Amino acid sequence: MHYHYTDADIDFLLKRGNESLFKGHPFLHQILGWDKQKNKFRDFLRILLNIRKTRYDMVIDIQRFPLTGVLTAFSGAAMTIGFRKNPFSLLFTIRIEHTILTGVHEVHRNLSLVSHISGKDVLTPKLYPKKSDFNSVAEFKKEPYYTISPASLWFTKQYPLGKWVEFVKAIPVDRKIYLLGSKADILYCEEIIKQSGNTSIINLTGKLSFLESAALMKDARMNFTNDSAPMHLASGVNAPVTVIFCSTVPEFGFGPLSADAAIVETYEKLTCRPCGLHGYRQCPEKHFKCALTIRTEDITSRL
């Protein structure tokens, strides 16, 4: 939107806890955080009242869930735009179709919401780490390095620990490796280090902010991730990235957007894959072949 309306004040609503991702963003006027963990509905009411008070010229809903539909439909905005799949889309000014498994990237689907006012320009989403974020990770950039973000919120999206260990063992021992992730991933990454026997790996899980992680990924020789958030961090700073897809498939439209990006997945034709849009807590078929049959050499070829 800023590309076409440089003088517009653009506010952005997201789940509380992720605000730091857009801290200091040069094109955003205000970040609105919705606390969905504590007092979810009371905080929802607070946000709705604030939105109505602001009287926006336009509210754009890129989600397809009932509550964001309510926020949009009852925002009091002069124009409301969202996907037809949203249960409250009948109350929107403009409704747009949203389809999965068409090979269209989610960025393109979201841009379709504003194509009637912005044209057909396709701009890749960007993150803007600050100078302080780059300074925070400068000490890790003194020699060439790789980053690995091995964890995921969903089991069937996460390349198995044993397979990560196999990959790490195939990396020459003189290569610098940093492990990235949240505090919840610390023990998982420590186990990778332990089982691989590579004690020179540095575990940075839980030590860097979103933007600091992006700043580190930007200058890596290569970043290795699952189909998960770190992939999008890499895309946001156009960092080289290799993404391992297990139960999900790139055709869903959530793949990497970096100029140097590669996707690694199984060559087996599995009738159970994809088993879902976002992943599961365990493999529905109990064999997890979509991950276990991925070839390590396909990943090491990106070193």
N, C-alpha and C positions, 0 to 999 in steps of 0.2 A: 504493500500500500504506500509506503514512504516513497518508493521509486516514482510513483505517479502523482502523489499528493504530498509534496515535501513540507508543506506548512501545516499539515494535519497533526493533531495530538492523537497519538495512538496508545491506547491502554491495552494491557495483555493480562488475561485471567488464567491462572494455572494452579495446580495443587500446591498447597503450602509445603515448604520443604525444598522446593525446586527453584525458589526465587533467585538464588545465587547464580543460576545459569544465565540470567539476563541482567545481572548487576552491572551498571555502567553502560548498558546498551545505548549506542548513540542515536537510535531512531525510535526509542520507546519513551513515552511521556510518564507512564506510571505502571507499576506491576501490582496486580491484585492477587493476593494469595487466599485460596479457599482451604480452610482446615477441614480435611475429610476424615481425620483420625479422631478428633475430640469435638464433641458438640457439632457434628456434621450439619444437621438441619438448622440449628440455631445460627451457625455461621453462614449457611446458605441464605437465610432470611436477611442477615446483615448485608451480604453482598448484593442481594436483589434490591434492597432499599437504597444502597449507595448507587447502584446502576440507574435506578429510576430517578434519583436525585440529580444525577449528572446530565440526564437528557441527551444521550448520544445521538449524533446524526445517523450513525449506522452501528449495528451490532451483528457480528459475523460469528456463527456457531459452527466450528469444524468437527464437533462431536456428534454422536448420534444417540445420546442418552436422554432419558426423560428430564432430569433435573436441569441440564444445560438448556434443554428445550424450553423449560419454564422461564429460566433467566432471560432467554432471548425473546420469547413471545410476550412476556410481560415487562420488558425492559423500558417501554415507553419511547424507544428509539423511533426516529422517522422512518428508518428502513431496517428490516430484519432479514437476514439471509442464513440459510442452513440447508442441510441435506434432507431429502424427502423421507429418508428412513427414520428421521427423528419423530417420535410419537406426537410431538406438538408442532410439527412442520406445517400443518394446516393453518396455523395462526401466523406463519412467517409471511413476509412480503414476497420473498423469492425463495423457491425450492429447487434444488439441484439434485440430479440422480447421483448415486454413489454405488459403484459396483466393484466387487473383488474378483480376483483371478481373471483380469483382462490384460495383465501385463503393464497396466498404467501405474506409475508411481504415485504414492499417496500425496506427494507434493503437488503433482499435476491435478489430482482430484480436489485438493484443497484450493488450489488456484482457480479452479472452475467456479468457485463461489463468487469470485470477484471479476471474472473474465468480461462481464458485461460492462464494467466500468474501467477496467485496466487493460483490456485487449488480450491478446494471446501470448504476451511475453511470459517466458518461463525462467524464473530466477531461482537459483539454488539457495536454500536457507543458509544463513551464516551465523556463526558465533563470533563474539568480539572479546577475546581475552585482553585484559588490560596490561600495561607495561609491568605493573606489580605482579601479575600472574606469571609472566615470562621470567621476571626476576626471581620469583620463588622457586622455579625449576631449573634455573640456569646452571646450578651446580651439577645437575644430572646430565648435562649436554656436553661435557668436556671431551667425550669420545663418542664415536658412532654407537647407536643403541637401537634395540627393539623394545616394544611394549607388548604385553600380553594381558588381555582382560578376560580371564577364564570363566568367570561366574555369570549366572543369570538368575533372575527371580523364578524362572520356570525350569523344572528339571529337563523337560524334553527339548528345550532350546539350548541347553548347556552341554557342550562337548564334554564327555566323561573324563573324570580325573585321570584314569589310567591312560587315556588317549592323549591328554595334555602332557603327561609325563613322558610318553613315547615321543612326542614332538620335541619337548625340551631336550631330551637325550640326544636327539638328532642335530641339535644346534651346536656348532663348534664351541668349545668351552671358553674360547677367548672373546666371544661376542657378549657385549653388555646387554642384560635383559632386566626390564622393570615390569613388575606385576602391578596392575591397576585394579581398583574396585572400591567398594564401600567397606565400612568397618565389619559388616556381616560376612565379608569374604576373607577376612584375615586368616582364619584357621584353614580354610580350603586352600589358600595359596601357600601357606606354610607346609601343608601336606604335599603339594606339588614339588616344592623345593626339597623336602625330605626324601620323597620317593625317587626323584630324579638324581639326587646326589650332587646337584649343582649348587654349591653353597655360595657362589659368587652372585647369584640372582638377588636382586634387591626388591623386597616386598614393600610397595608403597600403598597398599590397600588401606583406606581409611585415613590417609595422611594428606591427600590433596583434595582441593575443591573441584567442582565440575570444570571451571574455567582453567584452573591450574593443570588438570589432567589433559584438557584440550591443548593447552600451550605446550605440554610435553609431547603429546602425540604429533603435533604439527611438524616437528623436526626429526622424527624417528625415521630410521631406514624403512621400517615397516611396523604396522600395528596389527595385531592378531586379535580378533574378537569373535564372539558368538553373534547371532542375530539378536542383538540387545542394545541397550543404551550407549555403550562405548562406541559402537559402530556409527551412531548418529553424531557423537562428539567429534569423531574423526572427520566425518563428512562436513561438519559445520566449520572446520578450519582447513578443508581440502587436504587433509593428511593422507598419506598412502595407507591403505587398509586391505586386509584379507579377512573375509567374513566366512565363518563356518555355519552353514545352515543344516540343522538336524531335522526336527519334525516339521518345521515350517519351510516354505518355499519362496524364492525371490518373486515369483509371479503374484504374490499377494500385494506387492507394491511398496515394501518397506526396506528395500535393499540400499546399499551404499551409494553415495553420490559423488565421491571424490574422483578426481581425474584419474588417479592411479588406484583402481579398486578391482578386486577379484573375489569371486564367490567360489567356495569349495563345498561340495556336497557329495552324497553317495552316488555311485554309478548304477546301483541296483534299482530295478523297477519295482518299487514296493507299492502294493495296492492300498496300504494303510497310510501312505504319505501323500499329502499332508493330513495329519489327524485333527488339526484345529488351527484356528487363526492365530492364537496367542501362545499356545503351549499348555502342557499339563504337569501335574505334580509327579506323575509317573507315566511310563509308556503304557497306553491302553492295551497293547498286544503282549506286553511283558518281555519283549525281546530287544527293543531299542536298536533295531538294525539300522535305522536311518542315521544313527551316530556311529555305531560300532563298525560299520562297513566303509566309513570314510577312510581314504588312503592317506597315511602320514606324508608320503612323498609329494602329494598334491599341495600340501601346506608348506613343506620345506622348500618347494620350488620357488616360493615367494621370498625366501630369505635374501 
